[in-house]
Amino acid sequence: MKKVSFADMRCSLARSLEVFGDWWSPLIVRDVFLGVSRFDDIAVDLGISRNLLTRRLRHLAEGGILQRVAYQSRPARFEYRLTKAGEELVPIIVALTSWGDRWVQPREGQPMRFVHKTCGNPLEPEITCATCGGKVEAGDVLALPGPGGAARPGTMVLAKRLAPAPNA
């Protein structure tokens, strides 16, 4: 079955999913962040086939999420490191993991805990407004048309339904 491409959609979420939206990519980025950065180690950790892992690593590198770095020349061997874009995905992965701990946690309990290095406490991520610092929940969000908004694939109906700008 051929995968539908979101690359040309007029939607930042869809375009993000084009690079990072398959089942394996968040797990690969999590592993690289946690120091599992070599091909064989990632394959063993995730139980992913070598050919699928090769394709996912290539795609993540081409998408600017991972950087491939040689650690041995004969035979050529590489490890993977997060780029700046990859590092910016880490809080999203932590937040998604936290959601999973609340809603779909394994019967045996939380498989991994994250701790905030600054204060040493368990990390309970939340989205806050960068301006006022208030916690952001679904009812607090208003979507307005952006400068690139248009009724195109990915936002065909949404573009017409976005709220008018306040004071408009």
RAPEBEL-V237213 format. One line per field, one symbol per residue. ss: DSSP state (@ for helix, = for strand, . for the rest). Layout:
ss=???
//
This chain:
ss=...........@@@@@@@@@..@@@@@@@@@@@....=@@@@@@@@...@@@@@@@@@@@@@...=======....======.@@@@@@@@@@@@@@@@@@@@...........=......=.....=......=..@@@...=.............@@@@.=.....
//
